[in-house]
Amino acid sequence: MTYGGRFELLSDKGQSHRVSLAPKGPLYIDRFSDPMTPTRATCAKWARARCASSTPTPCTSATQFKFGKYERVKITLKDGFVLEGAITYPPNFDPEKKVPGVAVYLRGPHSPTLRDEWGGGRVMEQSLATSGIITFRVDPRSASGKGAQSAWACYKQLGVQELKDLEEAVMWLAEKPYIDAKRVGISGHSYGGFMARLRADALENLLGRDRSGPVTDWKLYDTIYTERYMLTAEGERGGLCEE
């Protein structure tokens, strides 16, 4: 926020905020969380563009549950691009033992899955963690939120660059001493399922097997991807592009 000609950070780093302003008056509600803290809410009052008062609402404590360690990581690719990732470890994780892993990819262009927020406690990752499985979530460059140039790397070639990113990221995970590389899978649904199945044979030969619910025909899928990145079937510049 600008204040007196300067930029000033009003919230703590490492948090995500969603603010609802009152239609009239200086009050607002701020809902915020971080990766290890459930969502909280405050009702506050603005004064000279600053939060004058704040009263947190009670929230259910996460300490009553046994969570595995959640760790944000960065993966530098061969071309220098840095992917954002996160690893969720089993609650009783022993780095001296090899455990299976699952790489999760769910979103398409301009849709990052990694945010500084609670995210419902990441139930799927924690459920797998309690079964002794490490989960690895990663956003390829088109879904990284790192600008239009990164997102449009998929233009007319949906899944091509993303798959290269995903393969490097999975190999990065498999090289960890505590990962059983023979038991690494790839999971995704919708666009993530398309990613998992795009190179099914290559991915299975690379490490293991995938579990996916893919898009099988772009002509029948959401136009936000099909038409924005692949043009229309009747477009002057060509139809749905094939690899």
C-alpha positions as CSV (number, residue, x, y, z in Angstrom):
1,M,0.0,0.0,0.0
2,T,1.2,3.5,-0.7
3,Y,1.3,5.9,2.2
4,G,2.8,9.4,2.0
5,G,4.4,8.5,-1.3
6,R,6.0,5.3,0.1
7,F,5.1,1.7,-0.2
8,E,4.4,0.1,3.2
9,L,3.7,-3.6,4.0
10,L,0.8,-3.7,6.3
11,S,0.7,-7.5,6.8
12,D,3.2,-10.0,7.9
13,K,5.3,-11.8,5.3
14,G,4.4,-15.4,4.5
15,Q,0.6,-14.9,4.9
16,S,-2.3,-14.7,2.5
17,H,-5.1,-12.2,3.1
18,R,-8.6,-11.7,1.8
19,V,-10.2,-8.4,2.7
20,S,-13.9,-7.4,2.6
21,L,-14.6,-3.7,2.9
22,A,-17.7,-2.3,4.4
23,P,-20.0,-0.6,1.9
24,K,-20.0,2.5,4.2
25,G,-17.7,3.5,7.0
26,P,-14.1,2.6,7.8
27,L,-14.5,-1.1,8.9
28,Y,-13.3,-4.1,7.1
29,I,-12.9,-7.9,7.7
30,D,-9.6,-9.5,7.0
31,R,-9.4,-13.3,6.7
32,F,-5.8,-14.5,6.7
33,S,-3.7,-17.6,7.2
34,D,-0.3,-19.1,6.7
35,P,0.8,-22.6,5.7
36,M,0.8,-23.9,9.3
37,T,-2.0,-21.8,10.8
38,P,-5.8,-22.2,10.1
39,T,-7.7,-19.2,8.8
40,R,-8.4,-16.4,11.2
41,A,-10.5,-13.3,10.8
42,T,-10.3,-9.8,12.2
43,C,-12.7,-6.9,12.2
44,A,-10.6,-3.7,12.0
45,K,-10.9,0.0,11.4
46,W,-8.8,2.1,9.0
47,A,-7.2,5.3,10.1
48,R,-4.9,7.1,7.7
49,A,-4.6,3.9,5.7
50,R,-3.5,2.0,8.8
51,C,-5.1,-0.7,10.8
52,A,-6.2,1.0,14.0
53,S,-7.7,-1.9,15.9
54,S,-8.0,-5.7,15.4
55,T,-9.9,-8.4,17.3
56,P,-9.1,-11.9,16.2
57,T,-12.0,-14.4,16.1
58,P,-11.5,-17.8,17.7
59,C,-10.4,-20.6,15.4
60,T,-10.1,-24.4,15.9
61,S,-6.7,-25.3,17.0
62,A,-4.7,-27.5,14.7
63,T,-2.6,-28.8,17.6
64,Q,-5.2,-31.6,18.3
65,F,-4.1,-33.3,15.1
66,K,-0.8,-35.0,14.2
67,F,0.5,-33.2,11.1
68,G,3.5,-34.1,9.1
69,K,6.2,-31.5,8.4
70,Y,5.4,-29.1,5.5
71,E,8.4,-27.6,3.8
72,R,8.5,-25.2,0.9
73,V,11.3,-25.8,-1.6
74,K,12.7,-24.3,-4.8
75,I,13.9,-26.4,-7.8
76,T,16.3,-24.7,-10.2
77,L,15.8,-26.2,-13.7
78,K,18.6,-26.7,-16.3
79,D,17.5,-23.5,-18.1
80,G,17.7,-21.5,-14.9
81,F,14.0,-21.2,-14.2
82,V,13.1,-21.7,-10.6
83,L,10.0,-23.8,-9.8
84,E,8.1,-23.4,-6.5
85,G,7.4,-26.7,-4.7
86,A,6.4,-28.1,-1.3
87,I,7.0,-31.4,0.4
88,T,4.8,-32.9,3.1
89,Y,6.6,-35.6,5.2
90,P,5.0,-38.4,7.2
91,P,4.5,-37.5,10.9
92,N,7.0,-40.2,11.9
93,F,9.5,-39.4,9.1
94,D,12.9,-41.1,9.4
95,P,15.4,-39.7,6.9
96,E,17.4,-42.9,7.2
97,K,14.6,-45.0,5.7
98,K,13.5,-44.9,2.1
99,V,9.8,-44.1,1.6
100,P,7.5,-43.9,-1.5
101,G,6.6,-40.5,-2.9
102,V,3.8,-38.9,-5.0
103,A,4.2,-35.9,-7.1
104,V,0.9,-33.9,-7.4
105,Y,0.1,-31.5,-10.2
106,L,-3.4,-30.1,-10.5
107,R,-3.6,-26.7,-12.2
108,G,-3.1,-25.2,-15.6
109,P,-1.8,-21.9,-16.9
110,H,-1.9,-18.9,-14.5
111,S,-3.2,-21.1,-11.7
112,P,-0.6,-21.6,-9.0
113,T,-1.4,-24.1,-6.3
114,L,1.3,-23.0,-3.9
115,R,0.3,-20.1,-1.7
116,D,1.2,-18.8,1.7
117,E,-2.0,-20.0,3.2
118,W,-3.6,-22.8,5.3
119,G,-5.3,-24.3,2.2
120,G,-7.8,-26.4,4.3
121,G,-4.9,-28.1,6.0
122,R,-3.8,-29.8,2.8
123,V,-6.0,-32.8,3.7
124,M,-5.0,-35.0,0.8
125,E,-1.2,-34.5,1.4
126,Q,-1.6,-35.1,5.1
127,S,-3.7,-38.2,4.6
128,L,-1.0,-39.7,2.4
129,A,1.6,-38.6,4.9
130,T,-0.1,-40.5,7.7
131,S,0.1,-43.6,5.4
132,G,3.9,-43.2,5.2
133,I,4.0,-41.5,1.8
134,I,5.9,-38.3,1.0
135,T,3.9,-35.9,-1.2
136,F,5.5,-33.3,-3.5
137,R,3.4,-30.5,-5.0
138,V,5.0,-28.4,-7.7
139,D,3.8,-25.7,-10.1
140,P,5.4,-25.8,-13.6
141,R,6.3,-22.4,-15.1
142,S,3.0,-21.8,-16.9
143,A,1.2,-22.2,-13.5
144,S,3.9,-20.5,-11.4
145,G,2.3,-17.0,-11.2
146,K,5.6,-15.5,-12.2
147,G,4.4,-13.3,-15.0
148,A,2.8,-13.6,-18.4
149,Q,6.0,-14.7,-20.2
150,S,6.1,-17.8,-18.0
151,A,2.4,-18.6,-18.5
152,W,2.5,-18.2,-22.2
153,A,5.2,-20.7,-22.6
154,C,2.3,-23.1,-23.2
155,Y,0.9,-21.1,-26.1
156,K,-0.2,-23.6,-28.9
157,Q,1.6,-26.4,-27.1
158,L,-0.3,-27.1,-23.9
159,G,1.6,-29.5,-21.8
160,V,4.8,-29.6,-23.7
161,Q,7.0,-27.2,-21.6
162,E,5.0,-28.2,-18.5
163,L,5.9,-31.8,-18.9
164,K,9.6,-30.9,-19.2
165,D,9.4,-28.9,-16.0
166,L,7.5,-31.7,-14.3
167,E,10.0,-34.4,-15.4
168,E,12.9,-32.4,-14.0
169,A,11.1,-31.7,-10.8
170,V,10.2,-35.4,-10.2
171,M,13.8,-36.4,-10.9
172,W,14.9,-33.8,-8.3
173,L,12.6,-35.5,-5.8
174,A,13.7,-39.0,-6.8
175,E,17.4,-38.1,-6.1
176,K,16.7,-37.4,-2.4
177,P,18.3,-40.1,-0.3
178,Y,15.1,-40.9,1.6
179,I,13.0,-41.4,-1.6
180,D,12.4,-44.9,-3.0
181,A,12.7,-44.0,-6.7
182,K,11.1,-47.3,-7.7
183,R,7.9,-46.2,-5.9
184,V,7.3,-42.7,-7.1
185,G,4.0,-41.8,-8.8
186,I,2.4,-38.8,-10.5
187,S,-1.1,-37.8,-9.6
188,G,-3.4,-35.1,-11.2
189,H,-6.9,-34.4,-12.2
190,S,-8.4,-32.3,-15.0
191,Y,-5.4,-30.3,-16.5
192,G,-3.2,-32.2,-14.1
193,G,-4.6,-35.5,-15.3
194,F,-3.9,-34.4,-18.9
195,M,-0.3,-33.7,-17.8
196,A,0.0,-37.1,-16.2
197,R,-1.3,-38.9,-19.3
198,L,0.4,-36.8,-22.0
199,R,3.5,-38.8,-21.8
200,A,2.3,-41.9,-19.9
201,D,4.9,-44.3,-21.3
202,A,7.7,-41.8,-20.8
203,L,6.7,-41.1,-17.2
204,E,6.2,-44.7,-16.4
205,N,9.6,-45.6,-17.8
206,L,11.1,-42.6,-16.0
207,L,10.1,-43.6,-12.5
208,G,6.8,-45.4,-11.8
209,R,3.2,-45.1,-12.6
210,D,0.7,-42.3,-12.7
211,R,-2.8,-42.0,-11.4
212,S,-4.9,-39.4,-13.2
213,G,-8.2,-38.1,-14.4
214,P,-7.2,-36.5,-17.7
215,V,-8.6,-34.1,-20.3
216,T,-8.9,-36.3,-23.4
217,D,-10.1,-33.9,-26.0
218,W,-9.5,-30.1,-25.9
219,K,-12.6,-29.5,-28.1
220,L,-14.7,-30.6,-25.2
221,Y,-12.9,-28.8,-22.4
222,D,-13.0,-25.4,-20.7
223,T,-12.6,-22.6,-23.2
224,I,-10.4,-20.6,-20.8
225,Y,-7.6,-23.0,-21.8
226,T,-8.7,-24.2,-25.3
227,E,-9.4,-20.9,-26.9
228,R,-7.0,-18.7,-25.0
229,Y,-3.9,-20.8,-25.5
230,M,-4.9,-23.0,-28.5
231,L,-7.2,-20.7,-30.5
232,T,-10.6,-21.9,-31.8
233,A,-11.4,-24.7,-34.1
234,E,-12.6,-22.2,-36.7
235,G,-9.9,-19.6,-36.1
236,E,-8.2,-18.0,-39.1
237,R,-4.8,-19.1,-37.8
238,G,-5.7,-22.7,-37.5
239,G,-7.6,-25.2,-35.4
240,L,-6.7,-26.9,-32.2
241,C,-3.0,-27.3,-32.4
242,E,-1.4,-30.7,-32.0
243,E,2.0,-31.2,-30.7
